Amino acid sequence: MTAAVPAGRRRPLRPARVVLHLFLGTVAVGWLFPILWAVLTSLRSYEYTARNGYVSLGGWTFDNYVTAWRTAEFGKHFLNSVYITVPAVLLTLFLASCVAFVIARFSWKLNIALLGLFTAANLLPQQALLIPLFRMFTEIPLPAWMSDSELLYDSYWGLILVNVAFQCGFCVFVLSNYMKALPHELYEAAMVDGASVWRQYWQVTMPLCRPALAALATLEVTWIYNEFFWATVLMRSGDKFPVTSSLNNLRGEFFTDNNLVSAGSVLVAIPTLVIFFLLQKQFVRGLTLGASKG
């Protein structure tokens, strides 16, 4: 048996451990450098960086944030992102949990095929569906009270549905594996008590899946909130754009102030950081639950 290392002594640094630390440090710097560079650039005036270059210090100012907020109309577009993100995340988690419950709790011939169908949808590049989706959205009518364009195109509903469609597969895969690990005795006891399938899903399964749902909600809010491609394709009204697409308002026709764009990017990133830190415990718990037994 290996002798225990005394509490006051450190383990000797082995070459493999040194290489591992160097690798992890390099990866961390590589991830943090673009963020720190954007923050540094956003705090400097364009006149100073144009004169002294970006590899310099000085020209500190907060005017870029004020100008970016006013020019891009972030206040209005933040609300647009809320209108799209919140319903899309809730609908994605609800539909994915329903499908995952059926896959995890019932044995039937198409069980694995259904899971494979939802999972395989994530492997399809979204850009490959651009033309057929665009044509379909321009032909599907909506009542005037749902969309002022009276079409699925150029409406919040279109972006909600397309995000739900592309995010459901991943959530079904995660939740179905999570639900399969739940004890079968819980459902046997619920059936003995006369619980219907809906009560087994809503009152037994869903409370036990809160850690996984919290972790998925954190990821889905980040992914849907940061979505840029479909908003620029499936919308034509600038006042309906989510906040990420409104960054286009900071570009000039012949000139782009990178300091201003950096300030706008930092402002756009703040809500996702706040949500992550608020749900950090649930997120980590959802990822690590089931990693160890005993």
Secondary structure as a PSIPRED ss2 file (coil, helix, strand):
# PSIPRED VFORMAT (PSIPRED V4.0)

   1 M C   1.000  0.000  0.000
   2 T C   1.000  0.000  0.000
   3 A C   1.000  0.000  0.000
   4 A C   1.000  0.000  0.000
   5 V C   1.000  0.000  0.000
   6 P C   1.000  0.000  0.000
   7 A C   1.000  0.000  0.000
   8 G C   1.000  0.000  0.000
   9 R C   1.000  0.000  0.000
  10 R C   1.000  0.000  0.000
  11 R C   1.000  0.000  0.000
  12 P C   1.000  0.000  0.000
  13 L C   1.000  0.000  0.000
  14 R C   1.000  0.000  0.000
  15 P H   0.000  1.000  0.000
  16 A H   0.000  1.000  0.000
  17 R H   0.000  1.000  0.000
  18 V H   0.000  1.000  0.000
  19 V H   0.000  1.000  0.000
  20 L H   0.000  1.000  0.000
  21 H H   0.000  1.000  0.000
  22 L H   0.000  1.000  0.000
  23 F H   0.000  1.000  0.000
  24 L H   0.000  1.000  0.000
  25 G H   0.000  1.000  0.000
  26 T H   0.000  1.000  0.000
  27 V H   0.000  1.000  0.000
  28 A H   0.000  1.000  0.000
  29 V H   0.000  1.000  0.000
  30 G H   0.000  1.000  0.000
  31 W H   0.000  1.000  0.000
  32 L H   0.000  1.000  0.000
  33 F H   0.000  1.000  0.000
  34 P H   0.000  1.000  0.000
  35 I H   0.000  1.000  0.000
  36 L H   0.000  1.000  0.000
  37 W H   0.000  1.000  0.000
  38 A H   0.000  1.000  0.000
  39 V H   0.000  1.000  0.000
  40 L H   0.000  1.000  0.000
  41 T H   0.000  1.000  0.000
  42 S H   0.000  1.000  0.000
  43 L C   1.000  0.000  0.000
  44 R E   0.000  0.000  1.000
  45 S C   1.000  0.000  0.000
  46 Y H   0.000  1.000  0.000
  47 E H   0.000  1.000  0.000
  48 Y H   0.000  1.000  0.000
  49 T H   0.000  1.000  0.000
  50 A H   0.000  1.000  0.000
  51 R H   0.000  1.000  0.000
  52 N H   0.000  1.000  0.000
  53 G C   1.000  0.000  0.000
  54 Y C   1.000  0.000  0.000
  55 V C   1.000  0.000  0.000
  56 S C   1.000  0.000  0.000
  57 L C   1.000  0.000  0.000
  58 G C   1.000  0.000  0.000
  59 G C   1.000  0.000  0.000
  60 W E   0.000  0.000  1.000
  61 T C   1.000  0.000  0.000
  62 F C   1.000  0.000  0.000
  63 D H   0.000  1.000  0.000
  64 N H   0.000  1.000  0.000
  65 Y H   0.000  1.000  0.000
  66 V H   0.000  1.000  0.000
  67 T H   0.000  1.000  0.000
  68 A H   0.000  1.000  0.000
  69 W H   0.000  1.000  0.000
  70 R H   0.000  1.000  0.000
  71 T H   0.000  1.000  0.000
  72 A H   0.000  1.000  0.000
  73 E C   1.000  0.000  0.000
  74 F H   0.000  1.000  0.000
  75 G H   0.000  1.000  0.000
  76 K H   0.000  1.000  0.000
  77 H H   0.000  1.000  0.000
  78 F H   0.000  1.000  0.000
  79 L H   0.000  1.000  0.000
  80 N H   0.000  1.000  0.000
  81 S H   0.000  1.000  0.000
  82 V H   0.000  1.000  0.000
  83 Y H   0.000  1.000  0.000
  84 I H   0.000  1.000  0.000
  85 T H   0.000  1.000  0.000
  86 V H   0.000  1.000  0.000
  87 P H   0.000  1.000  0.000
  88 A H   0.000  1.000  0.000
  89 V H   0.000  1.000  0.000
  90 L H   0.000  1.000  0.000
  91 L H   0.000  1.000  0.000
  92 T H   0.000  1.000  0.000
  93 L H   0.000  1.000  0.000
  94 F H   0.000  1.000  0.000
  95 L H   0.000  1.000  0.000
  96 A H   0.000  1.000  0.000
  97 S H   0.000  1.000  0.000
  98 C H   0.000  1.000  0.000
  99 V H   0.000  1.000  0.000
 100 A H   0.000  1.000  0.000
 101 F H   0.000  1.000  0.000
 102 V H   0.000  1.000  0.000
 103 I H   0.000  1.000  0.000
 104 A H   0.000  1.000  0.000
 105 R H   0.000  1.000  0.000
 106 F C   1.000  0.000  0.000
 107 S C   1.000  0.000  0.000
 108 W C   1.000  0.000  0.000
 109 K C   1.000  0.000  0.000
 110 L C   1.000  0.000  0.000
 111 N H   0.000  1.000  0.000
 112 I H   0.000  1.000  0.000
 113 A H   0.000  1.000  0.000
 114 L H   0.000  1.000  0.000
 115 L H   0.000  1.000  0.000
 116 G H   0.000  1.000  0.000
 117 L H   0.000  1.000  0.000
 118 F H   0.000  1.000  0.000
 119 T H   0.000  1.000  0.000
 120 A H   0.000  1.000  0.000
 121 A H   0.000  1.000  0.000
 122 N H   0.000  1.000  0.000
 123 L H   0.000  1.000  0.000
 124 L C   1.000  0.000  0.000
 125 P C   1.000  0.000  0.000
 126 Q H   0.000  1.000  0.000
 127 Q H   0.000  1.000  0.000
 128 A H   0.000  1.000  0.000
 129 L H   0.000  1.000  0.000
 130 L H   0.000  1.000  0.000
 131 I H   0.000  1.000  0.000
 132 P H   0.000  1.000  0.000
 133 L H   0.000  1.000  0.000
 134 F H   0.000  1.000  0.000
 135 R H   0.000  1.000  0.000
 136 M H   0.000  1.000  0.000
 137 F H   0.000  1.000  0.000
 138 T C   1.000  0.000  0.000
 139 E C   1.000  0.000  0.000
 140 I C   1.000  0.000  0.000
 141 P E   0.000  0.000  1.000
 142 L C   1.000  0.000  0.000
 143 P C   1.000  0.000  0.000
 144 A C   1.000  0.000  0.000
 145 W C   1.000  0.000  0.000
 146 M C   1.000  0.000  0.000
 147 S C   1.000  0.000  0.000
 148 D C   1.000  0.000  0.000
 149 S C   1.000  0.000  0.000
 150 E C   1.000  0.000  0.000
 151 L E   0.000  0.000  1.000
 152 L C   1.000  0.000  0.000
 153 Y C   1.000  0.000  0.000
 154 D C   1.000  0.000  0.000
 155 S C   1.000  0.000  0.000
 156 Y H   0.000  1.000  0.000
 157 W H   0.000  1.000  0.000
 158 G H   0.000  1.000  0.000
 159 L H   0.000  1.000  0.000
 160 I H   0.000  1.000  0.000
 161 L H   0.000  1.000  0.000
 162 V H   0.000  1.000  0.000
 163 N H   0.000  1.000  0.000
 164 V H   0.000  1.000  0.000
 165 A H   0.000  1.000  0.000
 166 F H   0.000  1.000  0.000
 167 Q H   0.000  1.000  0.000
 168 C H   0.000  1.000  0.000
 169 G H   0.000  1.000  0.000
 170 F H   0.000  1.000  0.000
 171 C H   0.000  1.000  0.000
 172 V H   0.000  1.000  0.000
 173 F H   0.000  1.000  0.000
 174 V H   0.000  1.000  0.000
 175 L H   0.000  1.000  0.000
 176 S H   0.000  1.000  0.000
 177 N H   0.000  1.000  0.000
 178 Y H   0.000  1.000  0.000
 179 M H   0.000  1.000  0.000
 180 K H   0.000  1.000  0.000
 181 A C   1.000  0.000  0.000
 182 L C   1.000  0.000  0.000
 183 P C   1.000  0.000  0.000
 184 H H   0.000  1.000  0.000
 185 E H   0.000  1.000  0.000
 186 L H   0.000  1.000  0.000
 187 Y H   0.000  1.000  0.000
 188 E H   0.000  1.000  0.000
 189 A H   0.000  1.000  0.000
 190 A H   0.000  1.000  0.000
 191 M H   0.000  1.000  0.000
 192 V H   0.000  1.000  0.000
 193 D C   1.000  0.000  0.000
 194 G C   1.000  0.000  0.000
 195 A C   1.000  0.000  0.000
 196 S C   1.000  0.000  0.000
 197 V H   0.000  1.000  0.000
 198 W H   0.000  1.000  0.000
 199 R H   0.000  1.000  0.000
 200 Q H   0.000  1.000  0.000
 201 Y H   0.000  1.000  0.000
 202 W H   0.000  1.000  0.000
 203 Q H   0.000  1.000  0.000
 204 V H   0.000  1.000  0.000
 205 T H   0.000  1.000  0.000
 206 M H   0.000  1.000  0.000
 207 P H   0.000  1.000  0.000
 208 L H   0.000  1.000  0.000
 209 C C   1.000  0.000  0.000
 210 R H   0.000  1.000  0.000
 211 P H   0.000  1.000  0.000
 212 A H   0.000  1.000  0.000
 213 L H   0.000  1.000  0.000
 214 A H   0.000  1.000  0.000
 215 A H   0.000  1.000  0.000
 216 L H   0.000  1.000  0.000
 217 A H   0.000  1.000  0.000
 218 T H   0.000  1.000  0.000
 219 L H   0.000  1.000  0.000
 220 E H   0.000  1.000  0.000
 221 V H   0.000  1.000  0.000
 222 T H   0.000  1.000  0.000
 223 W H   0.000  1.000  0.000
 224 I H   0.000  1.000  0.000
 225 Y H   0.000  1.000  0.000
 226 N C   1.000  0.000  0.000
 227 E C   1.000  0.000  0.000
 228 F C   1.000  0.000  0.000
 229 F H   0.000  1.000  0.000
 230 W H   0.000  1.000  0.000
 231 A H   0.000  1.000  0.000
 232 T H   0.000  1.000  0.000
 233 V H   0.000  1.000  0.000
 234 L H   0.000  1.000  0.000
 235 M C   1.000  0.000  0.000
 236 R C   1.000  0.000  0.000
 237 S C   1.000  0.000  0.000
 238 G H   0.000  1.000  0.000
 239 D H   0.000  1.000  0.000
 240 K H   0.000  1.000  0.000
 241 F C   1.000  0.000  0.000
 242 P C   1.000  0.000  0.000
 243 V C   1.000  0.000  0.000
 244 T C   1.000  0.000  0.000
 245 S H   0.000  1.000  0.000
 246 S H   0.000  1.000  0.000
 247 L H   0.000  1.000  0.000
 248 N H   0.000  1.000  0.000
 249 N H   0.000  1.000  0.000
 250 L H   0.000  1.000  0.000
 251 R E   0.000  0.000  1.000
 252 G C   1.000  0.000  0.000
 253 E C   1.000  0.000  0.000
 254 F C   1.000  0.000  0.000
 255 F C   1.000  0.000  0.000
 256 T E   0.000  0.000  1.000
 257 D C   1.000  0.000  0.000
 258 N H   0.000  1.000  0.000
 259 N H   0.000  1.000  0.000
 260 L H   0.000  1.000  0.000
 261 V H   0.000  1.000  0.000
 262 S H   0.000  1.000  0.000
 263 A H   0.000  1.000  0.000
 264 G H   0.000  1.000  0.000
 265 S H   0.000  1.000  0.000
 266 V H   0.000  1.000  0.000
 267 L H   0.000  1.000  0.000
 268 V H   0.000  1.000  0.000
 269 A H   0.000  1.000  0.000
 270 I H   0.000  1.000  0.000
 271 P H   0.000  1.000  0.000
 272 T H   0.000  1.000  0.000
 273 L H   0.000  1.000  0.000
 274 V H   0.000  1.000  0.000
 275 I H   0.000  1.000  0.000
 276 F H   0.000  1.000  0.000
 277 F H   0.000  1.000  0.000
 278 L H   0.000  1.000  0.000
 279 L C   1.000  0.000  0.000
 280 Q H   0.000  1.000  0.000
 281 K H   0.000  1.000  0.000
 282 Q H   0.000  1.000  0.000
 283 F H   0.000  1.000  0.000
 284 V H   0.000  1.000  0.000
 285 R H   0.000  1.000  0.000
 286 G H   0.000  1.000  0.000
 287 L H   0.000  1.000  0.000
 288 T H   0.000  1.000  0.000
 289 L C   1.000  0.000  0.000
 290 G C   1.000  0.000  0.000
 291 A C   1.000  0.000  0.000
 292 S C   1.000  0.000  0.000
 293 K C   1.000  0.000  0.000
 294 G C   1.000  0.000  0.000
